[in-house]
Amino acid sequence: MIKVKVDNVEMLASFDTGGSYGGLEITVKDAQKLKKKKLKDYGKDGYDDELVSLYNVSIDPQFTIDQIGIYKESGDDNSHVRKALGITEDNFLTFAYRFLSEYKTVWDYEHQKIYVLAY
């Protein structure tokens, strides 16, 4: 897991290789801070689940991305994930298919690093 930031809103992020689009769980207060320019509704998927886009996600000072069409989740949706991973932070972002399809990644388990490479 890594810490990321959108403007002044910090969140914990994880990587999911299981095939979902990715997701965002965010407090109402922080969502309001980002709503005009950084967090926008994207519509719904085929199952009528709400999707959002999150812009200018800073993974580190040299790597900023946009997450387009990820699930907007609630604490109830992710309670099992939060419990299993020991997540206590209010804001939680999951990088999944929408992120992983854009980059080549190298997973160095021994040193607990993920290298992200452009195609």
VOBA-1610 file (N, C-alpha, C; in pm, whole numbers, padded with zeros to 5 digits, always signed):
BEGIN
Met+00084-00117+00000Met+00000+00000+00000Met+00089+00124+00000Ile+00033+00229-00058Ile+00108+00354-00069Ile+00017+00471-00031Lys+00079+00582+00004Lys+00006+00706+00028Lys+00006+00786-00101Val-00110+00841-00135Val-00123+00928-00253Val-00195+01055-00209Lys-00196+01153-00299Lys-00258+01281-00265Lys-00324+01340-00389Val-00440+01400-00368Val-00508+01480-00471Val-00530+01616-00407Asp-00464+01717-00462Asp-00459+01848-00396Asp-00410+01828-00253Asn-00488+01870-00154Asn-00446+01853-00015Asn-00516+01736+00053Val-00581+01652-00024Val-00652+01537+00031Val-00564+01413+00019Glu-00528+01358+00134Glu-00445+01238+00137Glu-00533+01114+00141Met-00482+01007+00082Met-00553+00879+00087Met-00454+00764+00080Leu-00495+00653+00130Leu-00418+00531+00120Leu-00461+00461-00008Ala-00367+00402-00077Ala-00401+00332-00202Ala-00342+00191-00200Ser-00413+00102-00266Ser-00365-00035-00281Ser-00379-00076-00426Phe-00320-00188-00460Phe-00324-00242-00595Phe-00407-00370-00595Asp-00497-00382-00692Asp-00584-00499-00704Asp-00569-00556-00844Thr-00515-00676-00854Thr-00498-00740-00984Thr-00615-00832-01018Gly-00721-00827-00939Gly-00834-00916-00957Gly-00930-00881-01067Gly-00912-00769-01134Gly-00995-00741-01250Gly-01098-00631-01236Ser-01113-00571-01118Ser-01211-00462-01107Ser-01156-00336-01174Tyr-01241-00236-01189Tyr-01197-00110-01249Tyr-01108-00031-01154Gly-01124-00055-01027Gly-01062+00026-00923Gly-01173+00095-00848Gly-01140+00158-00736Gly-01244+00220-00658Gly-01194+00331-00569Leu-01288+00412-00524Leu-01257+00522-00436Leu-01359+00525-00323Glu-01307+00526-00202Glu-01388+00546-00083Glu-01336+00674-00019Ile-01421+00775-00007Ile-01377+00906+00038Ile-01483+00968+00129Thr-01438+01046+00227Thr-01533+01112+00316Thr-01612+01217+00240Val-01729+01249+00289Val-01813+01351+00226Val-01739+01484+00225Lys-01674+01518+00335Lys-01601+01645+00345Lys-01491+01654+00238Asp-01412+01548+00224Asp-01304+01549+00125Asp-01357+01542-00017Ala-01467+01472-00038Ala-01528+01468-00172Ala-01573+01608-00212Gln-01628+01684-00120Gln-01671+01820-00149Gln-01553+01908-00187Lys-01438+01889-00122Lys-01318+01967-00155Lys-01275+01943-00300Leu-01293+01820-00348Leu-01243+01782-00480Leu-01349+01789-00589Lys-01474+01806-00553Lys-01587+01787-00644Lys-01582+01871-00771Lys-01540+01994-00766Lys-01552+02079-00885Lys-01454+02044-00996Lys-01330+02012-00961Lys-01231+01991-01066Lys-01162+01855-01062Lys-01150+01796-00947Lys-01070+01673-00934Lys-01152+01546-00922Leu-01279+01557-00883Leu-01365+01441-00867Leu-01494+01466-00942Lys-01521+01383-01044Lys-01639+01404-01128Lys-01714+01273-01148Asp-01845+01286-01158Asp-01928+01169-01189Asp-01894+01119-01329Tyr-01892+00988-01346Tyr-01860+00927-01475Tyr-01980+00850-01534Gly-02084+00834-01454Gly-02201+00759-01498Gly-02215+00630-01420Lys-02275+00532-01485Lys-02297+00403-01419Lys-02250+00290-01510Asp-02215+00178-01447Asp-02175+00062-01526Asp-02300-00017-01564Gly-02284-00131-01626Gly-02395-00213-01671Gly-02480-00270-01559Tyr-02430-00267-01436Tyr-02503-00316-01319Tyr-02562-00201-01238Asp-02557-00079-01294Asp-02612+00041-01232Asp-02530+00088-01111Asp-02403+00047-01103Asp-02314+00093-00997Asp-02251+00226-01040Glu-02239+00319-00945Glu-02188+00452-00974Glu-02038+00450-00999Leu-01997+00522-01104Leu-01856+00538-01138Leu-01816+00685-01128Val-01691+00708-01092Val-01638+00845-01083Val-01503+00851-01152Ser-01458+00972-01177Ser-01323+00995-01225Ser-01252+01084-01125Leu-01128+01049-01096Leu-01046+01123-01000Leu-00922+01171-01075Tyr-00901+01302-01077Tyr-00795+01362-01157Tyr-00679+01410-01070Asn-00559+01405-01130Asn-00437+01455-01067Asn-00403+01383-00936Val-00405+01251-00943Val-00364+01170-00829Val-00211+01167-00828Ser-00154+01224-00723Ser-00008+01230-00713Ser+00043+01109-00636Ile+00111+01021-00711Ile+00170+00902-00649Ile+00305+00937-00590Asp+00377+01021-00659Asp+00498+01083-00606Asp+00517+01211-00687Pro+00612+01296-00649Pro+00623+01425-00719Pro+00643+01416-00870Gln+00693+01303-00919Gln+00719+01289-01062Gln+00614+01206-01135Phe+00513+01157-01064Phe+00417+01066-01125Phe+00276+01100-01078Thr+00200+01165-01167Thr+00062+01203-01140Thr-00025+01142-01248Ile-00138+01084-01206Ile-00225+01015-01301Ile-00370+01057-01281Asp-00454+01020-01377Asp-00599+01033-01366Asp-00657+00892-01360Gln-00757+00875-01275Gln-00829+00749-01266Gln-00969+00771-01322Ile-00994+00723-01441Ile-01119+00748-01512Ile-01211+00626-01500Gly-01333+00649-01457Gly-01433+00542-01452Gly-01406+00436-01348Ile-01381+00477-01224Ile-01361+00381-01115Ile-01485+00382-01026Tyr-01503+00275-00949Tyr-01621+00264-00864Tyr-01616+00361-00747Lys-01729+00423-00717Lys-01743+00502-00595Lys-01798+00406-00491Glu-01721+00385-00386Glu-01757+00283-00287Glu-01787+00346-00153Ser-01853+00269-00069Ser-01881+00314+00068Ser-01809+00220+00164Gly-01804+00260+00290Gly-01741+00176+00392Gly-01803+00038+00400Asp-01934+00032+00375Asp-02002-00098+00378Asp-01952-00190+00266Asp-01925-00131+00148Asp-01876-00209+00035Asp-01740-00272+00064Asn-01657-00198+00136Asn-01517-00238+00155Asn-01484-00283+00296Ser-01583-00304+00381Ser-01552-00336+00521Ser-01467-00463+00533His-01492-00562+00449His-01414-00686+00456His-01269-00664+00412Val-01249-00577+00313Val-01113-00544+00267Val-01041-00464+00374Arg-01109-00365+00429Arg-01049-00282+00533Arg-01006-00368+00652Lys-01091-00459+00692Lys-01060-00545+00807Lys-00941-00636+00776Ala-00942-00699+00660Ala-00835-00793+00624Ala-00699-00724+00613Leu-00698-00600+00562Leu-00572-00529+00542Leu-00536-00434+00656Gly-00624-00422+00755Gly-00598-00334+00869Gly-00601-00187+00832Ile-00689-00150+00741Ile-00697-00011+00694Ile-00784+00070+00788Thr-00728+00178+00840Thr-00803+00267+00929Thr-00822+00406+00870Glu-00751+00438+00764Glu-00764+00569+00699Glu-00905+00587+00642Asp-00952+00712+00645Asp-01087+00741+00595Asp-01096+00728+00443Asn-00994+00777+00372Asn-00995+00779+00226Asn-00910+00666+00173Phe-00968+00588+00083Phe-00902+00468+00033Phe-00925+00456-00117Leu-00816+00445-00192Leu-00820+00434-00338Leu-00763+00299-00379Thr-00829+00234-00472Thr-00779+00107-00523Thr-00740+00124-00670Phe-00614+00098-00700Phe-00566+00095-00838Phe-00589-00047-00889Ala-00661-00059-00999Ala-00692-00191-01053Ala-00680-00185-01205Tyr-00772-00250-01276Tyr-00762-00263-01420Tyr-00741-00131-01492Arg-00818-00028-01457Arg-00807+00101-01526Arg-00665+00157-01516Phe-00597+00132-01405Phe-00458+00175-01388Phe-00362+00077-01454Leu-00378-00050-01422Leu-00282-00150-01469Leu-00284-00169-01621Ser-00394-00137-01686Ser-00401-00150-01832Ser-00323-00039-01903Glu-00288+00066-01832Glu-00218+00180-01890Glu-00065+00170-01880Tyr-00017+00082-01794Tyr+00126+00076-01766Tyr+00174-00068-01759Lys+00302-00086-01785Lys+00369-00213-01754Lys+00413-00200-01609Thr+00402-00307-01533Thr+00446-00303-01394Thr+00539-00420-01366Val+00634-00395-01280Val+00726-00499-01233Val+00709-00504-01082Trp+00676-00622-01032Trp+00648-00640-00889Trp+00768-00707-00824Asp+00837-00634-00740Asp+00955-00685-00668Asp+00910-00718-00525Tyr+00865-00840-00506Tyr+00811-00880-00376Tyr+00918-00878-00267Glu+01038-00919-00302Glu+01145-00926-00203Glu+01173-00791-00139His+01171-00686-00222His+01201-00552-00171His+01076-00466-00152Gln+00961-00528-00170Gln+00830-00463-00151Gln+00818-00334-00234Lys+00845-00348-00363Lys+00836-00234-00455Lys+00760-00274-00581Ile+00692-00177-00636Ile+00627-00193-00766Ile+00683-00086-00858Tyr+00736-00127-00970Tyr+00790-00033-01069Tyr+00685-00015-01176Val+00655+00110-01208Val+00554+00143-01308Val+00625+00201-01429Leu+00603+00137-01544Leu+00670+00175-01667Leu+00567+00213-01773Ala+00596+00312-01852Ala+00508+00350-01962Ala+00519+00245-02074Tyr+00410+00223-02146Tyr+00414+00132-02261Tyr+00494+00194-02371
//
